[in-house]
Structures are given as C-alpha cells and as structure tokens.
Amino acid sequence: MSLRLGAALAEYLRLNLQKGERNFVLVEGVSSRVASGMVSEWDEALPRLAVVAPDSSRFGSNSLTDVSGTQLRNAVDSNGVVLVLCDGEQVPDRQGISLFESVSPSVLLEKPQGMILLCQQKPVVDPDGAVRAVRDAIVQADIATRPSPTAVAAFLDKVASGTEPLDALPLLGAFVDRVAAGERAEVGRILDNLRLAAKRTSEDLLRPSAFPDFRKRAERVLGSRPSLKGNGSAIQSATDSIMRSLQSGSSDLLRELSFSEAREIFEKRSESLAATVVRELASYRDGLDPDNYATGLPWESYENCAHSLGRGAEQRAAAQELCDLDDGQRKQLFHKPTRTKLERLLRDKSVNGSKPSCPEAAIVRATQQLGGAIARVQLLSPSAPALNTAAATNQSGAGRILTIACTRLRLGGLMRLWDRHGVEVDGLLLRPADDEEDLGDVLAAFGDAGLSEGTSLPPLQVRIHDSEGSTVQVDWRPDLDDLGLLRAALLFASDAPALTLSMPKDPSLKEFCGSEQPELVQPVPPPLLPLAHALHTTSRNALERGLSPELLRTWADAWTAEVDKQHDSESDSTIAQALTLAGGVLREGVCAALTGFAPMKAEWLAQQLEALWALLVDPAGRPGKSEIPDAAQASTGIARATAAHHPAHLRLRTEDIALLPSSEGRFWSLYGGSSTRDESGFADEALSSVITQLLTLQPETAGHLRCMSWGPGAADLIIAEATR
C-alpha cells in the first residue's frame, strides 16, 4: 500500500514540478515504504531525490547523510532537490530548508486527478464503477472525515486483489456497505458512511446513557438478519460483540455492522415509511412456512407498492393495496405503528360523499379522522350571498338553491340532533328546505336547473371542526334520487293533501326532476283522506326539520295500519290502487313510479338513516367518533345499499299482469315504463365495481371478457361498462 502511495506521489511531482527551473520540495513525515515507492518510480530527468531515513542503506544513492539543508539548497549544477524526511528524521541546519515547498501525500486526495494517479499505480485499479463513487466521496469529504492517504492506498490494494470496493470500506474508516442488485453506489451515501463512522468514537455518541438504547436497537436490527433470525442466543452474542467494539473504539465495529445497520442503531433518524414497509414485508415473508399459500403471493409487486409510498400521486393507491394485503394476512403482516401510518395515508382532508350519494357516510369518515369531539359544522358552499341573489333564476343559481334545499332535507334531522347536544351548527343548515326568504321558489328552480339535460348540481362543501382544532371538509353533490325525494316532498306538502302524483309522460327519474311539473291526482278516496293528511304532514315536517328515522317510520306505520284496516273491510280496487301508489307517481293506465315517500321505500330509508346515525352519535344522541370497529367501512357498505326491487312489482287495476321494474335508482323505481336507462348512475357504478374487481383478481380475463345480459337496458349498460 505504501509503495502505491510513494509511486503516486512521485508521479504527481513529475507532473507538477516546474520544468526548466530549479525546484526545491520537502516531503516529510512519511514512512520508509512510501519513500521506497518514490525511489522506485524516480528518474534522472527529475530533480535529485534525497531520502533521510533510519535505514539509509536501502535507498542507495538516494540516501542522504551528513548534509545540511543549506548545502542542499546551494548545490551547483543541479535542477533542484526533493527532500524526503521519513518519520522522526531531520537534517542539520533545518533553517536552511525553510523555503522549500512542502508537499504532503494528502495532496493526492484533494482533487480527482490525484485519486486517478493512485488508481494507476501497480497493481492497477479500474477507477470507474463503485471505485469512482468512493474516490469522488473522498475528494468531497471534509478534513475531519477524509481518510488518510495510507488508508486510501491500502483500500486500492485490497480492491486490486479482487475484493468488492464496498466490502473494503472499513480500510477507509467506513462501515462495510451493501447495495441491492442493479443499484449503483452513490457518492452521497459513502459520504454519510464516512461521517457516521467518524462519530463512533465521539463523546456525543458514547454517552453512557445512550448505551441501553443502542443495545435495544442492535438486538432489533440484528434480529432481522437472515442468518440470525429466530436464533436468540446468536443475536445476543452478536449484540454483545458490537457493544464491546463500540465501547473500546475498535475498528472491528466497521466490519461487524453494515452501513444500513449502523444508521438504524446509532442515528436517531426516522426510517421512511417505504423502508419500514419493505423491511416488514421481507421479515414476514422470511418467516412463512414453505407450505403456506402466502408464499405464492406476488411479493415483488407489493415491494413496488412500498416504494410508491413516497410519491404523492401514487401513495394513496399503494397504501390501500398494502392495507388490503395486511387484512388478507389477518393483520399479522405489519406492526401496529406501520399499519397506522398506512391508514393515515388513506385519510383525506376532503371527504367526498357523492359516489354513491350519501352525505352521512362521508361525515362518518370525516369524524373518524378527527381526534376530538365534534364542536362545529360550518357551511362553506353554497354560501348565503350565493343563494340570496337575483341570479337565482339562472341555471347555476337554480342549481345552488337545489343543492342547499337537498342538504336541509337530507341532513336537517341530524344537524338538529347535533345542535341540541351543543354542536355549533351553521344556521343555514337548520332552516327549512323550502324557506322562501333565502331560497325563493324551490319548485321553480327545478325548471331552471336543466336537470333533464344532464346538468349536475354544484357540490355542497361543509367543514367539520373538532374540539382540538382539527378540521375535515365534506363534499357532497346531490344526485337525481336526492332531487326526486326533494321534489316529492315539496309536492306532497302542498296545500291539497294527496296520495299520488300524476305525469303525462313516463315518470322516469329524469323526467320527474325535469322542467315539467307533476300534478296532484284528485280526488283521494274519502276513506283514505286521513292517510293523505298523514303523508302531507310527513312531507311538511321533512321540509321543516329534515328527514329522520322516526318521521319516516311513523308514516310507514300509518300506511301499514290503513292497509290492515282496508283489508278487513270490503274495499274496491280504487282504494287498493290508491294504497299501492301512495307516495308514488302515475301515468294513467300505463306505468307508475315509487318515490322515496312510498311507504316501503320510506321504511327502507328510515332503516338506512338509523344505521348511519348509529355511527355518528352515541346511545344518548351525543355526536362523536364512533367506537364501532371499522365504522368507516361499515358506512360505505350502508351507503352502497339500495331499495331497488323493493317492492319487486306493482299491480294497476287497469292491467292484467304485474308491472316489473324497468329503471331503478337508489330509492326511485319505475314500473312498466319504456325507459330502461340507468338515470341515477347507480347500476352503472355497481357494474363497474364488479368488472373492476374481476379484472383485479384475474387480469387475464381482460383479453377474453364474455358477459351475459338479461332485462331491459342490460345489454347497453354492460357494453358501455365493459368498453370503458
């Protein structure tokens, strides 16, 4: 190693001495081996090389004895001298060489050219690859962490003998390192390695109070080594050896630990989530029984997911896939803190309740993200100034009116419950859904909103605050089912009590929410007038205070009691049909539709609201974070439920056969109509989720997907979804 260093130093001087002039250079404090390396590469074209060493005989004519510095400087007929003083040696009259230019072997480490010279000496080392990263790191290192020239020469000799450069790093005073297959050694990583290794003997690191933490981390890190995993005694023995090397300052520590292990043990650095997940994936996989089905899982793809956790656009999908994997392994894969961090990535500061349309489910997810009790509900949009303007008669203004009216109808009951228990609820959410002071004529807004042409409403935006100052925004865009429920409530709450509405066209959901206003069917059979008043009262209360399970259930019970009463009497078909179409819409003699106020639909909706409210309030009605396990997932499942095929058919007194559903939404059902389109979009979304799940589980089916459809509109729906 010293021969390499001496030869490189001789070459450096050959390249840098001023030609044609007398050069006086002093090299001191080097070993005899370095001096020998210089002598082996010196030639007559250079200034005289004079070596002062304990054993002068080994340097022959280059040995210097009994000559003072002044004599060397004043020698005639020479082009100068390069004086080498080996360790501990001096010359008489030191003052005579005070003007000699001092050159140290460390000059070779200051620039890349010097490192190249070291690599070029025999045995030659390829200066590229991992060696290039090492030599660049040495040049960039500060004086406190840069290895000595002798250590660098020893490193290069070791590499020349066939040792991998990163395995030979302990010779430079760094930890042995490993990089994954296909990856390159990085300059920054080697610099970090040199800095950490330099700290291993510092007082800051060797505080006695830090040793227990070091031991604990060392046991954890060593326990993940494949060669030690599961062997408690071997882990303990390896940990003891590391602690001894650390406390004694032994360089053995550099070989006992890899750089990655040393960072985990000695640096209080937070491991990235991606690195933690990769480590825990590997640990779990290594511990699997060879016969376990999980050994056949695509672990490489899950590792790729882990690396995506650091990329903003991909981290949510990656976190979801890793959580699903953990669920499939009965949550035995990740440690609890890791699982918590993954679930945190799935949380949104803005929660969407539009697909499917269910604002309560979005509020459940929002409250699960908040740390404290619900303290305030703030309406962000549509705001009061946006509602109370002359522009409310245009399409966008009408849309804002319908959004806030749907919100008051759907969430009014829940907001009033929260308000009674001390939550500060925005006053605009507590007003009637048909309040003319700030909304004007809500029924007229249906004619201006362009809903039959496919125009969607502007979203509701509500911010929920907890008692600790955290907030989550809830976004919800009412769909046609919500609008159909609102329009039905407005019509049934009008001055003349009625049981059934009438339309000249098929009462499809889009037509019912369009510009043409349905009419009230008159007259109501006298025996059913009390029931018509009950529907009128239910609709009026729903508009005033919002929907609630109790309100809807009371209406459904009243209808059930009337059905039982009329069943016991000899009622005619007119009364039977009026009871069948209560809360419905009729196109005389052709088809009919049931709104959300049809008793069976209302009963279903009451059960859905009751299940959702149970996730938002405790038994005493106080709002807060649900203690029910997986409340967010439960709310999503409830939101996806529909009242489709409930009931499965209708009978009209003018038709001999039962009318089957031809188009259905979440609440709305059209029976016997000519329209077979999925106007609510719910069937479209449900089928899309099925196809997506199929392609996720069996991607190969994408090339030969075959589907069978049956029923009105089924072929159009499945072709559109399969193509998309």
C-alpha positions, 0 to 999 in steps of 0.5 A, a space after each residue: 500500500 505504501 509503495 502505491 502511495 510513494 509511486 503516486 506521489 512521485 508521479 504527481 511531482 513529475 507532473 507538477 514540478 516546474 520544468 526548466 527551473 530549479 525546484 526545491 520540495 520537502 516531503 516529510 513525515 512519511 514512512 520508509 515504504 512510501 519513500 521506497 515507492 518514490 525511489 522506485 518510480 524516480 528518474 534522472 530527468 527529475 530533480 535529485 531525490 534525497 531520502 533521510 531515513 533510519 535505514 539509509 542503506 536501502 535507498 542507495 544513492 538516494 540516501 542522504 547523510 551528513 548534509 545540511 539543508 543549506 548545502 542542499 539548497 546551494 548545490 551547483 549544477 543541479 535542477 533542484 532537490 526533493 527532500 524526503 524526511 521519513 518519520 522522526 528524521 531531520 537534517 542539520 541546519 533545518 533553517 536552511 530548508 525553510 523555503 522549500 515547498 512542502 508537499 504532503 501525500 494528502 495532496 493526492 486526495 484533494 482533487 480527482 486527478 490525484 485519486 486517478 494517479 493512485 488508481 494507476 499505480 501497480 497493481 492497477 485499479 479500474 477507477 470507474 464503477 463503485 471505485 469512482 463513487 468512493 474516490 469522488 466521496 473522498 475528494 468531497 469529504 471534509 478534513 475531519 472525515 477524509 481518510 488518510 492517504 495510507 488508508 486510501 492506498 491500502 483500500 486500492 490494494 485490497 480492491 486490486 486483489 479482487 475484493 468488492 470496493 464496498 466490502 473494503 470500506 472499513 480500510 477507509 474508516 467506513 462501515 462495510 456497505 451493501 447495495 441491492 442488485 442493479 443499484 449503483 453506489 452513490 457518492 452521497 451515501 459513502 459520504 454519510 458512511 464516512 461521517 457516521 463512522 467518524 462519530 463512533 468514537 465521539 463523546 456525543 455518541 458514547 454517552 453512557 446513557 445512550 448505551 441501553 438504547 443502542 443495545 435495544 436497537 442492535 438486538 432489533 436490527 440484528 434480529 432481522 438478519 437472515 442468518 440470525 433470525 429466530 436464533 436468540 442466543 446468536 443475536 445476543 452474542 452478536 449484540 454483545 460483540 458490537 457493544 464491546 467494539 463500540 465501547 473500546 473504539 475498535 475498528 472491528 465495529 466497521 466490519 461487524 455492522 453494515 452501513 444500513 445497520 449502523 444508521 438504524 442503531 446509532 442515528 436517531 433518524 426516522 426510517 421512511 415509511 417505504 423502508 419500514 414497509 419493505 423491511 416488514 414485508 421481507 421479515 414476514 415473508 422470511 418467516 412463512 412456512 414453505 407450505 403456506 399459500 402466502 408464499 405464492 403471493 406476488 411479493 415483488 409487486 407489493 415491494 413496488 407498492 412500498 416504494 410508491 409510498 413516497 410519491 404523492 400521486 401514487 401513495 394513496 393507491 399503494 397504501 390501500 393495496 398494502 392495507 388490503 394485503 395486511 387484512 388478507 394476512 389477518 393483520 399479522 403482516 405489519 406492526 401496529 405503528 406501520 399499519 397506522 401510518 398506512 391508514 393515515 395515508 388513506 385519510 383525506 382532508 376532503 371527504 367526498 360523499 357523492 359516489 354513491 350519494 350519501 352525505 352521512 357516510 362521508 361525515 362518518 369518515 370525516 369524524 373518524 379522522 378527527 381526534 376530538 369531539 365534534 364542536 362545529 359544522 360550518 357551511 362553506 358552499 353554497 354560501 348565503 350571498 350565493 343563494 340570496 341573489 337575483 341570479 337565482 333564476 339562472 341555471 347555476 343559481 337554480 342549481 345552488 338553491 337545489 343543492 342547499 334545499 337537498 342538504 336541509 332535507 337530507 341532513 336537517 334531522 341530524 344537524 338538529 340532533 347535533 345542535 341540541 347536544 351543543 354542536 355549533 351548527 351553521 344556521 343555514 343548515 337548520 332552516 327549512 328546505 323550502 324557506 322562501 326568504 333565502 331560497 325563493 321558489 324551490 319548485 321553480 328552480 327545478 325548471 331552471 336547473 336543466 336537470 333533464 339535460 344532464 346538468 349536475 348540481 354544484 357540490 355542497 362543501 361543509 367543514 367539520 371542526 373538532 374540539 382540538 382544532 382539527 378540521 375535515 371538509 365534506 363534499 357532497 353533490 346531490 344526485 337525481 334520487 336526492 332531487 326526486 325525494 326533494 321534489 316529492 316532498 315539496 309536492 306532497 306538502 302542498 296545500 291539497 293533501 294527496 296520495 299520488 302524483 300524476 305525469 303525462 309522460 313516463 315518470 322516469 327519474 329524469 323526467 320527474 326532476 325535469 322542467 315539467 311539473 307533476 300534478 296532484 291526482 284528485 280526488 283521494 278516496 274519502 276513506 283514505 283522506 286521513 292517510 293523505 293528511 298523514 303523508 302531507 304532514 310527513 312531507 311538511 315536517 321533512 321540509 321543516 326539520 329534515 328527514 329522520 328515522 322516526 318521521 319516516 317510520 311513523 308514516 310507514 306505520 300509518 300506511 301499514 295500519 290503513 292497509 290492515 284496516 282496508 283489508 278487513 273491510 270490503 274495499 274496491 280496487 280504487 282504494 287498493 290502487 290508491 294504497 299501492 301508489 301512495 307516495 308514488 307517481 302515475 301515468 294513467 293506465 300505463 306505468 307508475 313510479 315509487 318515490 322515496 315517500 312510498 311507504 316501503 321505500 320510506 321504511 327502507 330509508 328510515 332503516 338506512 338513516 338509523 344505521 348511519 346515525 348509529 355511527 355518528 352519535 352515541 346511545 344518548 344522541 351525543 355526536 362523536 367518533 364512533 367506537 364501532 370497529 371499522 365504522 368507516 367501512 361499515 358506512 360505505 357498505 350502508 351507503 352502497 345499499 339500495 331499495 331497488 326491487 323493493 317492492 319487486 312489482 306493482 299491480 294497476 287495476 287497469 292491467 292484467 299482469 304485474 308491472 316489473 321494474 324497468 329503471 331503478 335508482 337508489 330509492 326511485 323505481 319505475 314500473 312498466 315504463 319504456 325507459 330502461 336507462 340507468 338515470 341515477 348512475 347507480 347500476 352503472 357504478 355497481 357494474 363497474 365495481 364488479 368488472 373492476 374487481 374481476 379484472 383485479 383478481 384475474 387480469 387475464 380475463 381482460 383479453 377474453 371478457 364474455 358477459 351475459 345480459 338479461 332485462 331491459 337496458 342490460 345489454 347497453 349498460 354492460 357494453 358501455 361498462 365493459 368498453 370503458 
